[in-house]
Amino acid sequence: MERLYNINNPELHDTVAKFIELCQPSSVFVASDAPADWNYIRQSAMRNHEESPLKLKNHTVHYDAYGDQGRDKKNTRYLLDDPNYLEPELNQMDRNRGLDEMHGLMNGIMKGKEMFVCFFSLGPVDSQYAIPCLQITDSAYVAHSEHILYRTGYRLFERHGRKAKFFRLIHSEGRTSEGPLGLMVCDNLDSRRVYIDIKDETVYSVNTQYGGNSIGMKKLAMRLAINRACSEDWLTEHMFIMSVSARYGRKVYLTGAFPSMCGKTSTTMVPGESILGDDIAFLRNAGDCVRAVNVEKGMFGVIHGINPKDDELQWKALRDPQNEVIFSNVLVKPDGDIYWDGMDKEIPEKGINHSGVWQRGKKDPAGKEIPVSHKNARFSISLDCLDNVDMRLEDPVGVKVRGMIYGGRDSDTWVPVEEAFDWQHGIITKGASLESETTAATLGQPGVMTFNPMSNLDFLSVPVGTYVQKNLEFGAKCQNPPRIFSVNYFLKDTESDTYLNTKTDKHIWLKWIANRVHEDADAVRTPTGMIPTFGDLKEIFKEVSGRNYSQEDYVRQFSFWAQSHLHKIDRLLVLYRDRVKNTPPVLFEVMEAQRARIDDLRNRKGDIVSPFDL
């Protein structure tokens, strides 16, 4: 009580009282910023059997219930008074009906459990970007994860007092039973619900443990922040922030939006560059430039495929016993160490994983072989555990963004790297035109091509057209907006069905981008943007990887496929005309102008045009 009353905010007190009365916990623990408080929460996660210690000191493992290992898009809904405010894909419901259902589900849900009341900050605590957040949960695992991933905000609440305009994040794992390794997992997945109340800036999440559904500070609070940003003329983006060294030792800060499992985190981890954030960014117009901060201080990363050869920096951090790490849905071997798919070691014969006791060849009820670790197995770690963390992670004014990148899984259209003609062209033909294959990060059928503007469709709390318009206005108001680029690590050879990029090539495309923003690289104009010259790429390949880049590779990677681009425009125009609300008219103008340029090139030079003929 003393810790609550130290914060002069009656609204906060009312919120805590309301959910104590509704959820009926047997006890309440209020966490300040003190390390002792967070050590208590960490130990509670072990004591409550939500996490189990591993062989390496400071490492623990957590399991989600079978079927609770990805974001539940179906049962994630916006609570709104206007029944037609959002597109159907964004999944809204009547606010009063949703609140009644959620309050019914939460009535007495914490009986016999301890409630944790935690305070966090989205963004550096001393920054104008910072948004105070109140997290209430009965899961010590959720609170522990958030402490690794986010900055504690008790001091922020104290300082803001009655002026604190805070987000409320209310979570309960619900009834649990013993799962793999004796850890407690959720029982009532049929009643799993994640509801976002835009009006009261409150997120409700029940009967789930998976981080994407339960860690309120992550994509759930991001939905609230998108709505707030749109009303205040700034941007909340599903973007990494990193720095790349350009020619003459210049440091360039870039942001990038990629759907899950499309190379977003691995892009920030290329050797020799630095990471400032791998998932969510707040961007503000600073007059002469755009500045960005990382909302988080850690990463909730996909662990699949991380090994010492391909991901040296992440591998080193994840295997260091000095670093606090929570692993989820990986295999625990009999000796207490762990294994995950793509670890670049021999697969164990047996162990404990997300399915329980596991051995090679084990099959699920549908007869499908169960992998050694879940495809969406994760880890939580603080960024300061990484050797390449950027020194400006906690800079309250943010970093100057020189380039913005959009990338997804596209086997036949986008070239590996391309620059837009200007901000408007980039937002419309790169960001708002982003399509990608679905992955295991969301529940449902993987491998389906989906429309995903700015890699943010799953998290939009405003109509898609409104969001595109806000992006256009944001850059128009800035004197020197960032340049916009697209990348595609998944372009394939149509005959052999093999990838035309290697895993390390992404560093080459980043170097070209960094040089372009300083006018230190040339470009070839295409109907859809500016691509690198062969000479520049040949030089960068030699500098970065020591490889001899051939003209044959350049032609295979950067030829212009007119028919694929025209099909893409046709698909997008149907979407924006028939399904998207409030589409800005300029989008159709820019897309039709692009179609005319493609048709002109096609009429003159055919369906497939070598970059040397552009």
Protein Blocks (a to p, Z undefined) as FASTA:
>chain_A
ZZmmmpccfklmmmmmmmmmmnopabdcdddfbfklmmmmmmmmmmnopaccdfbghiac
ddddehiacccfklgccddfblklpcfklopadfklmmmmmmmmmgoplgoiacdddddd
edjfkbcklccdddddfbfklmmmmmmmpccfklmmmmnmmmlccddddddebjadddeh
hiacdfklmlgccdddfklopacdehiabfklmmmmlmmmmmmmmmmmmmnopacddddd
dddddehhiacdddddddehiopmmmmmgghiacfbfkbccdddehjaccdddfbfbdcd
dfehpafklmmmlmmmmmpmkbccddehiacdfkopacdehklpacdfbdcdfkopadeh
iacfkopacdfbdfkbccdddfklpfkbcfklmgmnbpadfbdcdddddfklccfbdcdf
blmlmmmmmmmmpccdddfkbgcjehiacddehhlmmmccbdfklmmmmmmmmmmmpmba
cddddddfkbccfklopafbdfklmmmmmmmmmmmmnopaccdddfkbccddfklmmmmm
mmmnopacdfklmmmmmcccfklmmmmmmmmmmmmmmmpghiafklmmmmmmmmmmmmmm
mmmnojbdcfklZZ
